[in-house]
Amino acid sequence: MPIQKVFKRYEMKYLLNPQQKEKMLQAMEPYMSLDQYGRTTIRNLYFDTDTYRLVRHSIEKPAYKEKLRIRSYSQARPDSTVFVELKKKYKKIVYKRRIPLPEKEAMEWVSGERHCSHDSQISEEIDYFFQYYQDLHPAVFLSYEREAYYSKDHSDFRVTFDEKILCRQEDLSLESEVYGTPILPEGSVLMEIKCSGGIPLWMVHVLSQEHIYKTSFSKYGTAYQTMIYPKLKQEVRLHA
């Protein structure tokens, strides 16, 4: 199948306990199937400035926000395909553009050592993003185990479950092992509903029946608030 490079959709997030996840899976069974990858461990490198300008802006919940990351769906090698992704959110709609590249080329491109071999509007947008923010660099490694489900009716309705969300600020490489500090309580599950239109009626019913409510949650934002910012405050106190 061709790789999808452009997305425009709503993304709604819900924090579940294990029992609620099981209820959701039971309700989804007639309508949705696990995708071809099964349960995968996703690795992400999030880029930011020295002052964490991007994540601080995101936490303020503005009408428009944007971020850049590189993602792999397994432990990368230099020749593995990874995705350089520019993600924007405006008035609750998520716009994502991504370019698949070998990991070595992707890292050389974002570090300014070479031009992107995929000359396109997307690569120009990403180049402009780096020029605009100037001092972008890998700021955080975030990983999680994901199960992704797609709709049996071939619509674009998708549901994902993310568990064991880990964050760290050292060893910032997609070629590294997965480890870090958990940013969710033990047993918590982050469910995301992704669609370009309305949520199917059966899903609305199960959410209501199980008292599952939408929440505002950002993996990088939570990592900054719970791990990075407290560390920065402590460093300031030590040097005061």
C-alpha positions in Angstrom: 0.0 0.0 0.0 1.2 3.6 -0.7 2.4 5.5 2.3 0.0 8.2 3.4 1.8 11.5 3.7 -1.0 14.0 4.4 -3.6 13.8 7.1 -6.5 16.2 8.0 -8.6 14.9 10.9 -10.0 15.3 14.4 -8.1 13.6 17.2 -9.9 13.0 20.5 -8.2 11.6 23.5 -9.4 9.6 26.5 -7.6 8.2 29.6 -8.8 4.7 30.4 -8.2 2.1 33.1 -7.7 -1.5 32.1 -11.3 -2.5 32.6 -12.5 0.4 30.4 -10.1 -0.7 27.7 -11.5 -4.2 27.7 -15.0 -2.8 27.5 -14.0 -0.7 24.5 -12.3 -3.7 22.7 -15.5 -5.8 23.2 -17.7 -3.0 21.8 -15.3 -2.5 18.9 -15.0 -6.1 17.8 -17.9 -6.1 15.3 -16.8 -2.9 13.7 -13.0 -2.7 13.8 -9.9 -4.8 13.2 -6.4 -4.6 14.5 -4.1 -3.2 11.8 -1.4 -5.3 10.1 1.3 -4.3 12.6 -0.4 -5.6 15.7 1.1 -4.2 18.9 4.1 -2.0 18.0 6.6 0.1 20.0 6.7 3.6 18.6 9.7 5.8 19.1 9.6 9.5 18.6 12.2 12.3 18.7 10.5 15.7 19.4 12.4 18.8 18.4 12.3 22.1 20.3 14.4 25.1 21.0 16.8 25.6 24.0 14.0 27.4 25.8 11.3 24.8 25.0 9.4 27.4 23.0 7.2 24.9 21.1 6.0 22.8 24.0 5.5 25.9 26.2 3.3 27.5 23.5 1.4 24.2 23.1 0.6 24.0 26.9 -1.1 27.4 26.7 -3.8 25.8 24.5 -3.6 28.4 21.6 -5.9 28.3 18.6 -2.9 27.3 16.5 0.1 25.2 17.4 2.7 23.1 15.7 5.4 20.6 16.4 8.0 18.5 14.6 9.2 15.0 15.3 10.8 12.0 13.7 9.0 8.7 14.3 10.0 5.1 13.8 7.8 2.0 14.3 10.6 -0.2 15.5 14.2 0.1 16.6 15.8 1.9 13.7 19.0 1.2 11.8 20.7 3.8 9.5 18.8 2.4 6.5 15.4 1.9 8.3 12.5 4.0 7.1 11.5 6.7 9.6 9.0 9.6 9.2 9.8 13.2 9.5 6.5 14.7 10.6 5.2 18.3 10.8 2.0 18.4 12.8 -0.2 21.4 13.1 -3.5 21.9 15.0 -5.8 24.8 14.2 -9.3 25.1 15.8 -9.3 21.4 16.9 -8.4 20.1 13.4 -5.1 18.3 13.1 -3.0 18.6 9.9 -0.1 16.3 9.6 2.5 16.1 6.8 5.2 13.6 6.8 8.1 12.3 4.6 9.5 8.8 4.8 13.3 8.7 4.7 16.1 6.4 5.7 17.0 7.2 9.3 20.5 8.3 8.5 19.3 10.7 5.8 16.5 12.0 8.0 18.9 12.9 10.9 21.4 14.5 8.5 18.7 16.6 7.0 17.2 17.9 10.2 20.7 18.6 11.6 21.5 20.8 8.5 24.1 18.5 7.0 22.3 17.9 3.7 19.1 18.7 1.8 16.1 16.4 1.7 16.2 14.0 -1.3 12.4 14.3 -1.5 12.0 17.7 -3.0 8.3 18.6 -2.4 6.0 21.1 -0.7 6.2 19.1 2.5 10.0 19.2 2.6 9.9 23.0 1.9 7.5 23.4 4.8 9.8 21.5 7.1 12.8 23.5 5.9 10.9 26.7 6.6 10.0 25.4 10.1 13.7 24.9 10.9 14.6 28.4 9.5 11.8 30.1 11.5 12.7 28.5 14.8 16.5 28.5 14.1 17.9 26.6 17.1 15.7 23.4 16.9 17.3 20.2 18.1 16.1 16.8 19.5 14.7 17.6 23.0 12.9 14.5 24.1 12.7 10.8 23.3 9.2 9.5 23.7 8.2 5.8 23.3 5.0 3.8 23.8 3.3 0.6 22.9 0.5 1.0 20.5 -2.4 -1.0 19.3 -4.1 0.6 16.3 -7.6 -0.4 14.9 -9.2 0.5 11.6 -12.8 0.4 10.6 -14.1 -2.6 8.8 -16.3 -0.4 6.6 -13.1 1.1 5.0 -13.8 4.6 6.4 -11.0 6.6 7.9 -12.3 6.1 11.4 -9.4 4.8 13.6 -8.9 4.0 17.3 -5.5 3.6 19.0 -4.5 2.5 22.5 -1.1 3.7 23.9 0.4 2.2 27.0 3.8 2.3 28.7 4.5 5.9 27.6 8.2 6.6 28.5 10.2 9.8 28.3 13.8 10.6 28.5 16.3 13.4 27.6 19.4 11.4 27.1 20.4 8.9 24.4 18.3 10.8 21.8 18.4 8.3 19.0 15.8 6.1 17.2 18.4 3.4 17.1 18.5 3.1 20.9 16.7 0.8 23.2 13.4 1.8 24.8 13.6 3.1 28.4 12.7 6.2 30.3 10.4 7.7 32.9 6.7 6.7 32.8 4.4 9.7 32.3 1.2 7.9 33.0 0.1 6.1 36.2 0.6 2.3 36.2 -2.2 0.6 34.2 -3.4 3.8 32.5 -4.2 3.7 28.8 -4.4 6.6 26.4 -7.1 6.0 23.8 -7.3 8.2 20.7 -10.2 8.4 18.3 -9.2 9.7 14.8 -11.6 10.7 12.1 -12.3 13.3 9.5 -16.0 13.5 10.3 -18.4 12.4 13.1 -17.9 9.5 15.5 -20.0 6.5 14.6 -23.2 6.1 16.7 -22.1 2.8 18.2 -18.9 4.4 19.6 -20.9 7.4 21.0 -23.1 4.8 22.8 -20.3 2.9 24.4 -18.4 6.0 25.5 -21.6 7.2 27.2 -22.4 3.8 28.7 -18.9 3.4 30.2 -18.7 7.0 31.4 -15.6 7.7 29.3 -15.0 11.3 28.7 -12.7 13.3 26.4 -9.6 14.8 27.9 -6.9 17.2 26.9 -3.6 15.2 26.9 -0.3 15.8 25.1 2.5 13.3 25.6 5.3 15.8 25.1 3.3 18.5 27.1 2.9 16.1 30.0 6.6 15.1 29.8 7.5 18.7 30.0 5.2 19.5 32.9 6.0 16.5 35.0 9.7 15.8 34.2 11.4 18.6 32.3 10.1 21.7 34.0 10.6 20.5 37.5 14.2 19.6 36.6 14.8 23.1 35.1 13.4 24.7 38.3 15.7 22.7 40.4 18.7 23.7 38.3 17.8 27.3 38.6 17.6 27.0 42.4 21.0 25.3 42.5 22.6 28.1 40.6 20.8 30.9 42.4 
